[in-house]
Amino acid sequence: MDPMKVMDHLDEVRPYFQPIFNTEEYRVIGYEVLARIELDGKVHSLAPFFLDDGTPSEYKWEVDQLIHERAVKEALQWESDTKLFFNLDLKTLLDLDCVEDLMEAFQRYDKEGLSPERVVFEFRVAGFEEERDVIHMFLYMKASGFRVSIDDIKLDDTNLDHFSKLEPTYLKIDLSDLRSGKDPNMYRDLLNALALFSRKIGATLHFSGIQEKYQLLNAWKYGGRYLQGFYLKMPMPDKVEPLDARPVLQSHIHSFIVARQTKLSKQIDFIKQIEKQLKQKGRPKQHESLLKELTHVLEDISFRMYISDDLGNQVSANWMKTHGNGWITDERARGKNWSWRTYFLDHIMQMKYRNVGMLSDKYRDIKTNEFIRTYSYPLDDDYYLFIDIDPTYLFEHDWLH
């Protein structure tokens, strides 16, 4: 979009509001303020204007100020405590050194009725090179009572080190790249990492770009508290009813919960089946003889089994299934210590004191590079059995995914 055309039609620039819903009450908790312009009877997004490096920073800042003022004026008529999420261009603020101007404007809006607690400043990931200045600015904004969000986090270009130093209130993850036709394994590990990371730094996960049910499922599955996208509600020139999308959200999330419960129920039955077979074997007198017996019992389920002590030392050979469904022993693994694996000792201690087996998450095996899960079981207080589930069995039983 021609920047001069925008500047010549500032009277036609106006804010649009895209609702943001929470997953606790399926309620509108705020709106992202989006810039629009009406030309020739059509409404156009001003995203190209702001994202174009050729648009002078002075132009962007002037339009920003206009959008802020008009959005606040509109929101103050709503008699609501919903939040307003404002997109800010980091480069513009630093180039023009106008952070103080921004803060003074919002302090004025505070006196008019828009408290800092309702204001979220969103910054796109791109442009965080000036790290010291950005950290100082984030701290200044948060100390003044405003919320800060890192926006437009893509699923293929995150930098957790930057995010940790900035201590944002929200992490906003764009799911527009995650489509139902794409391999979910491409994104599973990253979404898991972001969900864990957000908990570690105390940031709320905000998923945007939700354009289909599959994306909504992943937003819910990976701990999204705030949800936003065309699938839920398009940007509007005015507010919507707080529970406008509740029927859709409640129905879909209920179906996700039921599906998850069904999957977990089948996994529990699977664990009970294995435990029943293991208990029938009684207390093992000799580790290798137990593993040999289990090759017949768990032939379809496992492709590798071994036993370790409570310190993580492997005390048996690896019993491994061959392509012809026979079994061989690999003595090279005997004596290796697996305590360096982050989950290993935690699982050992849980099995020791709860006296129950445990099913791991799905992960990629170091040797085969295939996705597997491991079932571990306490033989007694000192020794633990590990059963690596065959990737083929995993693939054929989707409730184990």
BAZANU-338357 format. One line per 5 residues: their letters; for each residue x, y, z of C-alpha. Coordinates in Angstrom, 2 decimals. Example, Ala and Ser with C-alpha at 12.3 -4.5 7.8 and 13.67 -1.06 7.14 Angstrom:
<recs>
as = 12.30 -4.50 7.80; 13.67 -1.06 7.14 .
</recs>
This chain:
<recs>
mdpmk = 0.00 0.00 0.00; 1.35 3.42 -1.00; 2.32 5.22 2.24; 1.47 8.62 0.76; -2.05 7.43 -0.09 .
vmdhl = -2.56 6.44 3.54; -1.24 9.78 4.79; -3.54 11.63 2.40; -6.58 9.78 3.81; -5.99 9.84 7.57 .
devrp = -9.62 10.73 8.13; -10.50 7.28 6.76; -8.17 5.43 9.15; -10.00 3.64 11.94; -9.48 0.85 14.48 .
yfqpi = -11.00 -2.59 14.14; -11.24 -4.94 17.10; -10.57 -8.68 16.98; -11.91 -10.49 20.07; -9.58 -12.56 22.24 .
fntee = -11.22 -15.37 24.22; -10.08 -17.25 27.29; -10.32 -21.03 27.69; -11.59 -20.85 31.26; -14.97 -19.25 30.65 .
yrvig = -15.01 -19.02 26.81; -15.40 -15.27 27.35; -13.99 -12.21 25.55; -11.17 -10.90 27.73; -9.89 -8.30 25.30 .
yevla = -9.45 -7.10 21.75; -6.48 -6.74 19.48; -6.61 -3.26 17.97; -6.04 -3.49 14.21; -5.57 -0.58 11.81 .
rield = -7.93 -0.33 8.84; -8.54 2.26 6.13; -11.64 2.73 3.99; -10.90 3.59 0.37; -13.30 3.51 -2.55 .
gkvhs = -15.99 1.95 -0.40; -13.76 -0.96 0.69; -12.04 -1.60 4.03; -8.34 -2.46 3.75; -5.89 -3.72 6.37 .
lapff = -2.99 -1.40 7.11; -0.69 -4.33 7.98; 1.22 -3.91 4.68; 1.75 -0.23 5.53; 3.30 -1.08 8.90 .
lddgt = 5.27 -4.12 7.75; 6.83 -2.34 4.76; 10.40 -1.30 5.59; 10.00 1.45 3.02; 7.32 3.22 5.05 .
pseyk = 8.99 6.08 6.99; 8.92 5.61 10.75; 7.37 9.07 11.10; 4.37 7.92 9.03; 3.95 4.75 11.06 .
wevdq = 4.08 6.65 14.35; 1.52 9.22 13.19; -0.93 6.50 12.15; -0.23 4.58 15.36; -1.11 7.60 17.48 .
liher = -4.29 8.12 15.51; -5.35 4.46 15.91; -4.57 4.53 19.65; -6.61 7.64 20.23; -9.62 6.46 18.24 .
avkea = -9.53 2.97 19.74; -9.40 4.29 23.30; -12.21 6.74 22.60; -14.35 3.86 21.30; -13.46 1.47 24.13 .
lqwes = -14.26 4.00 26.85; -17.88 3.90 25.73; -18.18 0.13 26.29; -18.46 0.15 30.08; -16.31 -2.94 30.15 .
dtklf = -13.00 -3.94 31.74; -11.74 -5.84 28.70; -8.10 -5.44 27.72; -6.87 -3.67 24.59; -3.89 -5.18 22.78 .
fnldl = -1.98 -2.53 20.80; 0.58 -3.46 18.13; 3.74 -1.40 18.37; 6.66 -1.28 15.94; 9.87 -1.66 17.89 .
ktlld = 12.04 -0.07 15.23; 9.76 2.98 15.06; 9.89 3.56 18.81; 13.68 3.25 18.89; 14.32 5.24 15.69 .
ldcve = 12.16 8.16 16.79; 12.92 7.82 20.51; 9.21 8.24 21.18; 8.68 5.81 24.07; 8.11 8.74 26.43 .
dlmea = 5.49 10.17 24.05; 3.73 6.80 24.04; 3.75 6.57 27.82; 2.50 10.13 28.26; -0.39 9.44 25.87 .
fqryd = -1.45 6.33 27.78; -1.08 8.06 31.12; -3.55 10.60 29.75; -5.85 7.75 28.69; -5.53 6.38 32.23 .
kegls = -7.02 9.62 33.57; -9.84 9.28 31.04; -10.68 5.78 32.30; -8.40 3.24 30.55; -6.22 1.90 33.37 .
pervv = -2.74 0.51 32.58; -3.86 -2.97 33.70; -6.15 -3.08 30.67; -3.41 -2.12 28.19; -1.19 -4.69 26.50 .
fefrv = 1.66 -3.52 24.27; 2.46 -6.13 21.61; 5.85 -6.29 19.91; 6.67 -8.54 16.98; 9.65 -10.86 17.40 .
agfee = 11.43 -9.31 14.41; 13.74 -6.47 15.41; 14.86 -7.57 18.88; 18.52 -6.99 18.01; 18.78 -3.90 20.24 .
erdvi = 18.53 -6.12 23.28; 19.62 -3.71 26.00; 17.27 -0.95 24.86; 14.39 -3.42 24.51; 14.90 -4.88 28.00 .
hmfly = 14.98 -1.37 29.49; 11.81 -0.41 27.62; 9.95 -3.59 28.65; 10.87 -3.07 32.30; 9.80 0.59 32.11 .
mkasg = 6.41 -0.34 30.66; 5.79 -3.11 33.17; 6.86 -0.90 36.08; 4.28 1.64 34.88; 1.55 -0.99 35.19 .
frvsi = 1.19 -1.96 31.52; 1.31 -5.50 30.16; 3.81 -6.54 27.49; 3.41 -9.26 24.87; 5.89 -10.79 22.43 .
ddikl = 3.85 -11.17 19.28; 4.05 -13.13 16.04; 6.13 -15.99 17.41; 6.35 -18.37 14.47; 6.70 -22.11 14.82 .
ddtnl = 10.01 -22.16 12.97; 12.00 -19.19 14.25; 11.80 -18.78 18.02; 14.54 -17.44 20.27; 13.80 -18.46 23.83 .
dhfsk = 16.93 -16.81 25.16; 15.65 -13.37 24.12; 12.19 -14.04 25.51; 13.53 -15.09 28.90; 15.47 -11.86 29.37 .
lepty = 12.49 -9.73 28.35; 10.13 -11.36 30.89; 6.95 -10.70 28.87; 3.47 -10.95 30.33; 2.25 -12.90 27.29 .
lkidl = 3.77 -15.08 24.59; 1.67 -14.81 21.46; 2.14 -17.74 19.11; 0.96 -17.63 15.51; -0.61 -20.95 14.50 .
sdlrs = -1.37 -19.95 10.91; 1.46 -22.20 9.67; 0.05 -25.22 11.50; -2.46 -26.74 9.09; -4.28 -30.05 9.30 .
gkdpn = -2.49 -31.27 6.17; 0.97 -30.80 7.65; 2.97 -33.28 9.69; 2.15 -32.48 13.36; 5.49 -33.91 14.47 .
myrdl = 7.17 -30.88 12.89; 5.64 -28.65 15.53; 4.91 -30.95 18.49; 8.31 -30.58 20.17; 8.41 -26.82 19.71 .
lnala = 4.89 -26.34 21.07; 5.79 -28.54 24.03; 8.91 -26.45 24.62; 6.98 -23.18 24.41; 4.31 -24.47 26.81 .
lfsrk = 6.98 -25.49 29.34; 8.95 -22.28 28.82; 5.91 -20.06 29.35; 5.24 -21.75 32.70; 8.87 -21.31 33.73 .
igatl = 8.87 -17.55 33.13; 5.27 -16.98 34.25; 3.97 -15.84 30.85; 0.46 -16.54 29.57; 0.25 -18.42 26.26 .
hfsgi = -1.82 -16.55 23.69; -2.49 -18.42 20.43; -3.47 -16.41 17.37; -3.99 -17.29 13.71; -6.63 -19.91 14.55 .
qekyq = -8.34 -20.45 11.20; -9.57 -24.03 11.52; -10.58 -26.56 14.16; -7.25 -28.38 14.02; -5.43 -25.21 15.12 .
llnaw = -7.93 -24.69 17.94; -7.24 -28.25 19.11; -3.50 -27.59 19.29; -3.98 -24.27 21.06; -6.01 -26.07 23.74 .
kyggr = -3.71 -29.10 23.83; -0.57 -27.06 24.46; -1.90 -24.83 27.20; -3.29 -21.79 25.40; -5.14 -19.57 27.86 .
ylqgf = -6.02 -16.91 25.27; -7.35 -17.75 21.80; -7.77 -15.58 18.73; -8.42 -16.07 15.01; -10.85 -15.91 12.14 .
ylkmp = -12.26 -19.32 13.11; -13.58 -17.76 16.31; -14.32 -14.20 15.25; -13.33 -11.78 12.51; -12.11 -8.25 13.33 .
mpdkv = -15.07 -5.92 13.79; -15.50 -2.12 13.96; -17.14 -2.52 17.36; -17.16 -4.84 20.37; -19.02 -8.15 20.44 .
eplda = -21.05 -9.80 23.16; -18.69 -11.26 25.82; -19.98 -14.81 25.29; -20.39 -14.48 21.53; -18.21 -17.51 20.67 .
rpvlq = -19.03 -19.54 23.78; -21.23 -22.15 22.03; -18.52 -22.91 19.44; -15.66 -22.94 21.95; -17.54 -24.94 24.56 .
shihs = -18.68 -27.53 22.03; -15.24 -27.99 20.47; -13.29 -28.03 23.72; -15.79 -30.49 25.21; -15.13 -32.79 22.25 .
fivar = -11.36 -32.39 22.78; -11.74 -33.33 26.45; -13.84 -36.41 25.67; -11.37 -37.54 22.99; -8.46 -37.06 25.37 .
qtkls = -10.21 -38.95 28.16; -10.97 -41.82 25.78; -7.33 -41.97 24.71; -6.08 -41.90 28.32; -8.58 -44.59 29.29 .
kqidf = -7.22 -46.89 26.57; -3.67 -46.16 27.69; -4.58 -47.10 31.26; -6.12 -50.37 30.04; -2.93 -51.01 28.04 .
ikqie = -0.79 -50.44 31.15; -3.03 -52.72 33.25; -2.71 -55.46 30.64; 1.10 -55.33 30.74; 1.21 -55.11 34.53 .
kqlkq = -1.05 -58.14 34.84; 1.34 -60.16 32.68; 4.36 -58.93 34.64; 2.82 -59.74 38.03; 2.11 -63.27 36.86 .
kgrpk = 5.87 -63.72 36.44; 6.44 -63.06 40.14; 9.68 -61.72 41.63; 12.45 -62.31 39.09; 15.34 -64.51 40.19 .
qhesl = 17.45 -63.80 37.15; 17.17 -60.75 34.91; 18.05 -62.37 31.60; 15.60 -65.23 32.08; 12.79 -62.75 32.80 .
lkelt = 13.57 -60.78 29.64; 13.68 -63.98 27.62; 10.21 -64.94 28.88; 8.88 -61.47 28.09; 9.99 -61.69 24.47 .
hvled = 7.16 -64.18 23.96; 4.60 -62.25 26.01; 5.34 -58.80 24.56; 6.40 -59.82 21.07; 3.89 -57.56 19.32 .
isfrm = 4.28 -54.63 21.69; 7.99 -54.18 22.29; 11.10 -53.99 20.14; 13.64 -53.52 22.94; 13.77 -54.36 26.68 .
yisdd = 16.33 -53.99 29.44; 16.69 -53.69 33.24; 18.52 -51.04 35.27; 19.09 -50.44 38.96; 17.82 -47.42 40.89 .
lgnqv = 21.02 -45.47 40.14; 20.46 -45.76 36.40; 23.04 -48.49 35.77; 21.89 -51.02 33.17; 22.28 -54.49 34.67 .
sanwm = 21.06 -56.54 31.72; 21.80 -56.80 28.04; 19.52 -55.08 25.54; 17.01 -57.61 24.28; 16.15 -56.47 20.76 .
kthgn = 13.64 -57.71 18.20; 15.00 -58.47 14.74; 13.28 -57.83 11.42; 12.21 -61.47 11.35; 10.56 -61.04 14.77 .
gwitd = 13.25 -63.06 16.47; 15.20 -61.63 19.41; 18.90 -61.03 19.98; 20.87 -59.76 22.97; 23.26 -56.82 22.80 .
erarg = 25.78 -56.88 25.64; 27.29 -53.50 24.72; 24.61 -51.66 26.70; 25.26 -53.55 29.94; 26.85 -51.29 32.56 .
knwsw = 25.88 -48.01 30.90; 24.35 -45.35 33.09; 21.17 -43.54 31.97; 20.79 -41.02 34.81; 21.84 -38.21 32.44 .
rtyfl = 18.43 -38.47 30.78; 16.41 -35.62 32.24; 13.34 -37.68 33.12; 15.13 -40.87 34.26; 15.70 -40.37 37.99 .
dhimq = 12.35 -38.64 38.43; 10.61 -41.69 36.98; 12.71 -44.07 39.09; 11.78 -42.28 42.31; 8.10 -42.14 41.41 .
mkyrn = 8.08 -45.87 40.66; 10.01 -46.62 43.86; 7.62 -44.82 46.20; 4.32 -45.26 44.34; 5.11 -48.83 43.26 .
vgmls = 3.46 -48.33 39.86; 4.64 -48.47 36.28; 4.92 -45.37 34.08; 4.32 -44.67 30.40; 6.57 -42.00 28.91 .
dkyrd = 5.59 -39.30 26.45; 6.25 -39.97 22.80; 9.84 -39.16 21.87; 12.34 -39.81 19.10; 14.66 -42.74 19.79 .
iktne = 18.37 -41.87 19.59; 19.35 -45.02 17.71; 16.43 -45.60 15.35; 15.30 -41.93 15.02; 11.71 -43.23 15.13 .
firty = 9.01 -42.06 17.53; 8.52 -44.45 20.43; 7.20 -44.56 23.99; 8.70 -46.44 26.91; 6.83 -48.30 29.64 .
sypld = 8.86 -48.68 32.83; 7.95 -50.97 35.72; 9.39 -51.52 39.23; 10.50 -55.13 39.64; 11.40 -54.34 43.27 .
ddyyl = 13.02 -51.46 45.20; 16.33 -51.90 43.41; 15.59 -52.90 39.81; 13.40 -51.50 37.06; 12.22 -52.92 33.75 .
fidid = 12.10 -50.75 30.63; 9.98 -51.79 27.67; 10.40 -49.70 24.51; 7.19 -49.87 22.49; 7.54 -50.89 18.85 .
ptylf = 7.03 -47.92 16.46; 4.77 -50.09 14.30; 2.56 -50.92 17.29; 2.52 -47.22 18.19; 1.47 -46.27 14.66 .
ehdwl = -1.29 -48.86 14.53; -2.80 -47.77 17.86; -3.52 -44.06 17.56; -4.56 -43.81 21.21; -0.87 -44.21 22.06 .
h = 0.10 -41.13 20.02 .
</recs>
